[in-house]
Amino acid sequence: MDGLLKKIESKNVKVGVIGMGYVGLPLAIEIAKSDIEVTAIDIDEVKVNAINSGTSYVPDISSSLLNEQVQKKRLKAFSSFEIIKKLDAIVICVPTPLNKTKDPDLTMVVSAVEEIIKNRGEQQLVVLESTTYPGTTEEMILPRLAQSYGKVGRDFYLAFSPERIDPGNKVYNMFNTPKVIGGITSHCVEVTTKLYSNFVKVIVPVSSPRAAEMVKLLENTFRSVNIGLVNEIAMMCGRLGVDVWEVIEAASSKPFGFMPFKPGPGLGGHCIPIDPLYLSWKLKTLNYRARFIELASEINGDMPGYVVNKISDALNGCNKSVRDSKVFIIGVSYKKDIDDLRESPAIDVIHLLKKRGAEVVYYDPYVDMIQLDDLSLKRIPLEQGLTEADCTIIITDHSLIDYQKVVDNAKLVIDTRNATKGINNSKVIKL
């Protein structure tokens, strides 16, 4: 351990990051900025070539920042895993999706671990950052590594540190967001803490990887459940003829005991819709039903349908049906001011509208093309959509859009995000 600690303290440590997506690339950049040599590893040759040419494909990372680290030779990308044998620490940041039955799919995590074993060096630190269920690090990764390396805490070091990236957040980034670390042994915690302290401001150690895994799931389950609650409140307010946005704003005036959450057309992104289901799945194996998680998932999953019904009712009020109507969607990314389409509720709304016979077009300043397995759409100009469509629906409230202009030029507006706050016009119908 002393040798690895000395390398870390002198910044002679060589760190590898496996998986160059929305988590891995920002992490690699932050490590490089701390003057530590970092190796980026991804099987996608397109990403590897983009990194080595200094061209960023992640909105939160500018090409100039990426290119600076590449030019200073602090960052280099590879598609081969052979480089692992030259590294002192390897961080795994690969996707952990759910399969069709909503069971955890850890194929990419296992694959990364197998590549580490195949190309292992001496006394290496392995850190898993990919979101997963409690017990993954100890039950799935530890036995595999121990069989190859030897004794954990002596021959190798293993920890879990959940990623906390919030795409598009201008205040909190990799450096100033506290980092939770759970190691298999105290030595594992010590080594991991020493490494991460070079590029993260605050470290929060916990007693075990299982606790660290649970931390991430609590964070996103908390958000999922509360969003589910406020979505149901929005539906209740709709039945009662009450403006849910007014209610939330007034309730937020209470200086204690209330934390505002906002309703919307559904949950998006890789974390909030998916992470709680990891916990639910794990508890099912222990004969326990996670009722809050299941109910919140059901309510949030129903929101795209609720929105489409809202559109249908609004068009009916204009003596039109959804079938053969032209519906213009503003904003298709899962949250404002980013280009990320992962689990975006806009995609569900589009599918439901098309199923009902509507012609669907969209505008999003960050997304010029939707190209999915069963959906291909090209962005149209904002002005064209507003003037041609029978109904305009605001799904994602990007800051770049002039919503007064939207209201002035659209025939009918369904606002799912309160983007038209302060604009009084009878053609606007809110969630």
C-alpha positions as CSV (number, residue, x, y, z in Angstrom):
1,M,0.0,0.0,0.0
2,D,2.8,2.4,0.9
3,G,4.1,2.3,-2.7
4,L,0.7,3.2,-4.2
5,L,0.1,5.9,-1.6
6,K,3.5,7.5,-2.4
7,K,2.6,7.5,-6.1
8,I,-0.7,9.2,-5.3
9,E,0.9,11.8,-3.0
10,S,3.5,12.6,-5.6
11,K,0.9,12.6,-8.4
12,N,2.9,9.9,-10.3
13,V,-0.1,7.7,-10.1
14,K,-1.5,6.5,-13.5
15,V,-5.3,6.4,-13.5
16,G,-7.6,4.8,-16.0
17,V,-11.3,5.4,-16.5
18,I,-13.4,2.8,-18.3
19,G,-16.5,4.2,-20.1
20,M,-16.4,7.6,-21.7
21,G,-20.0,8.7,-21.4
22,Y,-21.7,11.5,-19.4
23,V,-19.9,10.3,-16.2
24,G,-16.6,9.0,-17.4
25,L,-15.4,11.9,-19.6
26,P,-16.1,14.6,-16.9
27,L,-14.3,12.4,-14.4
28,A,-11.3,11.9,-16.7
29,I,-11.1,15.6,-17.3
30,E,-11.2,16.5,-13.6
31,I,-8.4,14.0,-12.9
32,A,-6.3,15.4,-15.7
33,K,-6.9,19.0,-14.4
34,S,-5.3,17.9,-11.1
35,D,-2.1,17.2,-13.0
36,I,-2.5,13.4,-12.9
37,E,-2.0,11.3,-16.0
38,V,-5.3,9.7,-17.0
39,T,-6.1,7.0,-19.5
40,A,-9.6,7.0,-21.1
41,I,-10.8,3.6,-22.2
42,D,-13.9,2.9,-24.3
43,I,-14.8,0.3,-26.9
44,D,-16.4,3.0,-29.1
45,E,-13.8,4.0,-31.6
46,V,-15.8,7.2,-32.4
47,K,-15.5,8.4,-28.8
48,V,-11.8,7.4,-28.6
49,N,-11.0,9.4,-31.8
50,A,-13.0,12.4,-30.6
51,I,-11.2,12.5,-27.3
52,N,-7.7,12.2,-28.9
53,S,-8.6,15.0,-31.4
54,G,-9.8,17.2,-28.5
55,T,-13.4,17.2,-29.7
56,S,-16.0,16.9,-26.9
57,Y,-19.4,15.2,-27.3
58,V,-20.5,15.9,-23.8
59,P,-22.2,19.3,-23.3
60,D,-20.8,20.0,-19.9
61,I,-17.2,19.5,-21.3
62,S,-16.0,22.1,-23.8
63,S,-13.8,21.0,-26.6
64,S,-11.2,23.7,-25.6
65,L,-11.0,22.2,-22.1
66,L,-10.7,18.7,-23.5
67,N,-8.1,19.7,-26.1
68,E,-6.1,21.5,-23.4
69,Q,-5.7,18.3,-21.4
70,V,-4.9,16.2,-24.5
71,Q,-2.3,18.7,-25.6
72,K,-0.7,18.7,-22.2
73,K,-0.5,14.9,-22.5
74,R,-2.5,14.4,-19.4
75,L,-5.3,12.6,-21.2
76,K,-5.2,9.9,-23.9
77,A,-7.9,7.6,-25.0
78,F,-7.7,3.9,-26.0
79,S,-10.1,1.3,-27.3
80,S,-7.8,-1.6,-26.2
81,F,-7.8,-2.8,-22.6
82,E,-4.1,-3.9,-22.7
83,I,-3.1,-0.5,-21.3
84,I,-4.7,-1.5,-17.9
85,K,-1.5,-3.4,-16.9
86,K,0.4,-0.1,-16.8
87,L,-2.2,1.6,-14.6
88,D,-2.3,2.0,-10.8
89,A,-6.0,2.7,-10.4
90,I,-9.0,1.9,-12.6
91,V,-12.4,3.5,-12.3
92,I,-15.4,1.8,-13.9
93,C,-18.0,4.2,-15.3
94,V,-20.0,2.0,-17.7
95,P,-23.8,2.0,-18.2
96,T,-26.0,-0.2,-16.0
97,P,-29.4,-0.3,-17.7
98,L,-32.5,-2.3,-16.9
99,N,-33.5,-5.2,-19.2
100,K,-37.0,-5.6,-20.7
101,T,-38.2,-7.3,-17.4
102,K,-36.7,-4.3,-15.4
103,D,-34.0,-6.4,-13.9
104,P,-30.5,-5.0,-13.5
105,D,-28.3,-5.6,-16.5
106,L,-24.7,-5.6,-15.2
107,T,-23.2,-7.1,-18.4
108,M,-21.0,-4.1,-19.0
109,V,-19.7,-4.0,-15.4
110,V,-18.8,-7.7,-15.5
111,S,-17.1,-7.2,-18.9
112,A,-15.0,-4.3,-17.6
113,V,-14.0,-6.4,-14.5
114,E,-13.0,-9.3,-16.7
115,E,-10.9,-7.0,-18.9
116,I,-9.2,-5.7,-15.7
117,I,-8.4,-9.2,-14.6
118,K,-7.1,-10.2,-18.0
119,N,-4.8,-7.2,-18.1
120,R,-4.1,-6.7,-14.4
121,G,-1.0,-5.2,-12.9
122,E,0.3,-5.2,-9.3
123,Q,-1.5,-3.7,-6.3
124,Q,-4.1,-1.9,-8.3
125,L,-7.0,0.1,-7.0
126,V,-10.4,-0.6,-8.7
127,V,-13.3,1.7,-8.1
128,L,-16.8,1.1,-9.4
129,E,-18.9,4.3,-10.0
130,S,-21.7,2.8,-12.1
131,T,-25.0,2.8,-10.3
132,T,-26.1,-0.6,-9.1
133,Y,-28.0,-2.4,-6.3
134,P,-26.5,-2.7,-2.8
135,G,-24.2,-5.7,-2.6
136,T,-22.9,-5.6,-6.2
137,T,-19.3,-4.6,-5.3
138,E,-19.0,-7.2,-2.5
139,E,-20.9,-10.1,-4.1
140,M,-20.1,-9.7,-7.8
141,I,-16.8,-7.9,-8.2
142,L,-14.8,-8.8,-5.1
143,P,-14.8,-12.6,-5.6
144,R,-13.7,-12.2,-9.2
145,L,-10.8,-9.8,-8.4
146,A,-9.7,-11.8,-5.3
147,Q,-9.4,-14.9,-7.3
148,S,-6.9,-13.2,-9.6
149,Y,-5.1,-10.6,-7.4
150,G,-5.1,-12.2,-4.0
151,K,-6.1,-10.6,-0.7
152,V,-8.1,-7.4,-0.8
153,G,-6.6,-4.5,1.1
154,R,-3.1,-6.0,0.5
155,D,-2.7,-7.3,-3.0
156,F,-5.4,-5.0,-4.5
157,Y,-7.9,-2.4,-3.4
158,L,-11.6,-2.2,-4.1
159,A,-14.2,0.5,-3.4
160,F,-17.5,1.9,-4.6
161,S,-18.0,5.6,-5.1
162,P,-21.4,6.6,-6.7
163,E,-21.4,9.1,-9.5
164,R,-23.3,12.3,-8.7
165,I,-23.2,14.1,-12.1
166,D,-26.1,16.5,-12.7
167,P,-25.9,17.3,-16.5
168,G,-26.4,21.0,-17.2
169,N,-25.8,22.1,-13.6
170,K,-23.8,25.3,-13.6
171,V,-23.2,25.4,-9.9
172,Y,-22.2,21.9,-8.9
173,N,-19.7,19.9,-10.8
174,M,-17.3,17.0,-10.3
175,F,-15.0,19.0,-8.1
176,N,-17.4,20.6,-5.7
177,T,-19.9,17.8,-5.3
178,P,-19.0,15.7,-2.2
179,K,-17.8,12.2,-3.1
180,V,-19.1,9.2,-1.1
181,I,-16.6,6.4,-0.8
182,G,-17.2,2.9,0.6
183,G,-14.2,0.5,0.6
184,I,-14.0,-3.2,1.3
185,T,-11.4,-2.6,4.0
186,S,-10.1,0.5,5.8
187,H,-7.0,0.4,3.6
188,C,-9.2,0.4,0.5
189,V,-11.0,3.5,1.9
190,E,-7.6,5.2,2.7
191,V,-6.2,4.6,-0.8
192,T,-9.4,5.7,-2.6
193,T,-9.8,8.8,-0.4
194,K,-6.2,9.8,-1.0
195,L,-6.6,9.5,-4.8
196,Y,-10.0,11.3,-5.0
197,S,-8.8,14.1,-2.7
198,N,-6.6,15.3,-5.6
199,F,-9.7,16.2,-7.7
200,V,-12.7,16.3,-5.4
201,K,-13.1,19.0,-2.7
202,V,-15.0,17.0,-0.1
203,I,-14.8,13.2,0.6
204,V,-17.5,11.4,2.6
205,P,-16.4,8.0,3.7
206,V,-19.0,5.4,4.7
207,S,-18.6,2.0,6.4
208,S,-18.9,-0.3,3.3
209,P,-19.5,-0.4,-0.5
210,R,-23.0,-1.6,0.3
211,A,-23.7,1.6,2.2
212,A,-22.2,3.7,-0.6
213,E,-24.4,1.9,-3.1
214,M,-27.4,2.5,-1.0
215,V,-26.6,6.2,-0.7
216,K,-27.0,6.8,-4.5
217,L,-30.2,4.8,-4.5
218,L,-31.7,6.8,-1.6
219,E,-30.9,10.1,-3.3
220,N,-32.7,9.2,-6.5
221,T,-35.5,7.3,-4.8
222,F,-36.1,10.4,-2.7
223,R,-36.5,12.4,-5.9
224,S,-38.6,9.8,-7.7
225,V,-41.0,9.4,-4.9
226,N,-41.5,13.2,-4.3
227,I,-41.8,13.8,-8.1
228,G,-44.4,11.0,-8.1
229,L,-46.3,12.7,-5.2
230,V,-46.3,16.2,-6.9
231,N,-47.4,14.6,-10.2
232,E,-50.3,13.0,-8.5
233,I,-51.1,16.4,-6.8
234,A,-51.0,18.0,-10.3
235,M,-53.6,15.5,-11.5
236,M,-55.7,16.1,-8.3
237,C,-55.5,19.9,-8.9
238,G,-56.7,19.3,-12.5
239,R,-59.8,17.5,-11.2
240,L,-60.4,20.3,-8.6
241,G,-59.9,23.2,-11.0
242,V,-56.9,24.5,-9.0
243,D,-53.6,25.8,-10.5
244,V,-51.0,23.4,-9.2
245,W,-48.2,25.8,-9.9
246,E,-49.8,28.5,-7.7
247,V,-50.3,25.9,-5.0
248,I,-46.6,24.9,-5.1
249,E,-45.4,28.5,-5.1
250,A,-47.6,29.4,-2.1
251,A,-46.5,26.2,-0.2
252,S,-42.9,27.1,-0.9
253,S,-43.3,30.3,1.2
254,K,-43.2,28.1,4.3
255,P,-39.6,28.4,5.7
256,F,-39.6,25.0,7.2
257,G,-41.1,21.5,6.7
258,F,-41.6,21.8,2.9
259,M,-39.3,21.1,0.0
260,P,-40.8,22.1,-3.4
261,F,-40.8,19.5,-6.3
262,K,-42.3,20.3,-9.7
263,P,-44.7,18.1,-11.8
264,G,-44.0,17.4,-15.4
265,P,-44.7,15.2,-18.4
266,G,-42.8,12.2,-16.9
267,L,-39.3,11.3,-15.6
268,G,-36.3,11.2,-17.8
269,G,-32.5,10.7,-17.7
270,H,-30.6,7.6,-16.8
271,C,-30.8,8.0,-13.0
272,I,-34.2,8.9,-11.5
273,P,-36.5,6.6,-13.5
274,I,-34.1,3.7,-13.3
275,D,-32.1,3.7,-10.0
276,P,-35.0,3.2,-7.6
277,L,-35.9,0.0,-9.6
278,Y,-32.5,-1.4,-8.8
279,L,-33.4,-1.1,-5.1
280,S,-36.8,-2.5,-5.7
281,W,-35.4,-5.5,-7.6
282,K,-32.8,-6.2,-4.8
283,L,-35.5,-6.1,-2.1
284,K,-37.7,-8.5,-4.1
285,T,-34.9,-11.1,-3.8
286,L,-35.2,-10.6,0.0
287,N,-39.0,-11.1,-0.1
288,Y,-39.7,-7.4,0.5
289,R,-41.9,-5.2,-1.6
290,A,-40.7,-1.6,-2.0
291,R,-44.2,-0.1,-2.2
292,F,-43.3,3.6,-2.4
293,I,-40.9,2.9,-5.3
294,E,-43.5,0.9,-7.2
295,L,-46.2,3.5,-6.7
296,A,-44.0,6.4,-7.7
297,S,-42.8,4.5,-10.8
298,E,-46.4,3.8,-11.8
299,I,-47.5,7.4,-11.4
300,N,-44.5,8.9,-13.1
301,G,-44.8,6.4,-15.9
302,D,-48.4,7.4,-16.4
303,M,-47.6,11.1,-16.9
304,P,-47.0,11.0,-20.7
305,G,-50.4,9.4,-21.1
306,Y,-52.0,12.1,-18.9
307,V,-50.3,14.8,-21.0
308,V,-51.6,13.3,-24.3
309,N,-55.1,13.1,-22.8
310,K,-54.7,16.8,-21.9
311,I,-53.8,17.5,-25.5
312,S,-56.8,15.5,-26.7
313,D,-59.2,17.4,-24.5
314,A,-57.7,20.8,-25.5
315,L,-58.1,19.9,-29.2
316,N,-61.6,18.7,-28.6
317,G,-62.4,22.1,-27.1
318,C,-61.4,23.6,-30.5
319,N,-63.6,21.0,-32.4
320,K,-60.6,19.0,-33.5
321,S,-59.4,15.5,-32.8
322,V,-55.9,14.2,-32.2
323,R,-56.1,12.2,-35.4
324,D,-54.9,14.2,-38.4
325,S,-54.0,17.1,-36.1
326,K,-50.5,18.6,-36.3
327,V,-48.9,18.7,-32.9
328,F,-45.7,20.7,-32.3
329,I,-43.5,19.7,-29.4
330,I,-41.1,22.2,-27.9
331,G,-38.1,20.5,-26.1
332,V,-37.4,16.8,-26.4
333,S,-34.4,16.4,-24.1
334,Y,-35.2,15.0,-20.7
335,K,-34.3,18.2,-18.9
336,K,-33.7,21.8,-19.8
337,D,-30.6,23.2,-21.4
338,I,-29.0,19.9,-22.4
339,D,-29.1,17.5,-25.4
340,D,-29.6,14.2,-23.5
341,L,-32.6,12.1,-24.8
342,R,-32.1,9.2,-22.4
343,E,-35.5,8.1,-21.1
344,S,-37.0,11.5,-22.2
345,P,-40.8,11.6,-21.6
346,A,-41.0,13.6,-24.9
347,I,-40.3,10.3,-26.7
348,D,-43.2,8.6,-25.0
349,V,-45.5,11.5,-25.7
350,I,-44.5,11.4,-29.4
351,H,-45.2,7.7,-29.6
352,L,-48.6,8.0,-28.0
353,L,-49.6,10.9,-30.2
354,K,-48.5,9.1,-33.4
355,K,-50.4,6.0,-32.2
356,R,-53.5,8.2,-32.0
357,G,-53.0,9.4,-35.6
358,A,-51.4,12.8,-35.0
359,E,-48.7,14.3,-37.2
360,V,-45.9,15.2,-34.8
361,V,-43.1,17.7,-35.3
362,Y,-40.6,19.2,-32.9
363,Y,-38.2,22.0,-32.1
364,D,-35.3,21.7,-29.7
365,P,-32.3,24.1,-29.8
366,Y,-30.0,21.3,-28.6
367,V,-31.3,18.3,-30.6
368,D,-31.2,18.5,-34.4
369,M,-32.3,14.9,-35.0
370,I,-34.1,12.2,-33.1
371,Q,-32.8,8.9,-34.3
372,L,-34.0,5.9,-32.3
373,D,-34.8,2.3,-33.2
374,D,-38.4,3.1,-34.0
375,L,-38.4,6.8,-34.4
376,S,-36.7,9.2,-36.8
377,L,-37.5,12.9,-36.7
378,K,-35.7,16.0,-37.9
379,R,-36.0,19.3,-36.1
380,I,-38.1,22.1,-37.8
381,P,-37.7,25.8,-37.2
382,L,-39.6,27.2,-34.2
383,E,-41.5,29.7,-36.2
384,Q,-42.7,27.1,-38.7
385,G,-44.0,24.8,-35.9
386,L,-45.8,27.6,-34.1
387,T,-47.7,28.8,-37.2
388,E,-48.4,25.5,-38.8
389,A,-49.4,23.3,-35.8
390,D,-52.9,22.9,-34.4
391,C,-51.4,22.5,-30.9
392,T,-48.0,23.4,-29.4
393,I,-46.9,21.5,-26.3
394,I,-44.0,22.5,-24.1
395,I,-42.3,19.4,-22.9
396,T,-38.9,20.8,-22.0
397,D,-38.5,24.4,-20.9
398,H,-35.2,25.4,-22.4
399,S,-33.9,28.8,-21.3
400,L,-33.1,29.8,-24.9
401,I,-36.7,29.9,-26.0
402,D,-38.9,33.0,-25.9
403,Y,-42.1,31.8,-24.4
404,Q,-44.0,35.0,-25.0
405,K,-43.2,34.5,-28.7
406,V,-44.5,31.0,-28.4
407,V,-47.8,32.1,-26.9
408,D,-48.2,35.0,-29.4
409,N,-47.8,32.8,-32.4
410,A,-49.2,29.4,-31.5
411,K,-52.9,28.5,-32.0
412,L,-53.1,26.5,-28.7
413,V,-50.4,25.9,-26.0
414,I,-50.2,23.0,-23.5
415,D,-47.5,23.9,-20.9
416,T,-46.3,21.0,-18.9
417,R,-43.4,22.9,-17.2
418,N,-44.9,26.3,-16.2
419,A,-42.6,27.9,-18.8
420,T,-45.4,30.5,-19.5
421,K,-45.5,31.7,-16.0
422,G,-46.7,35.4,-15.9
423,I,-48.2,35.2,-19.4
424,N,-52.0,35.5,-19.2
425,N,-53.6,34.1,-22.3
426,S,-56.7,32.0,-22.7
427,K,-54.9,29.8,-25.4
428,V,-52.5,28.5,-22.7
429,I,-53.5,25.3,-20.8
430,K,-51.2,24.2,-18.0
431,L,-50.5,20.8,-16.6
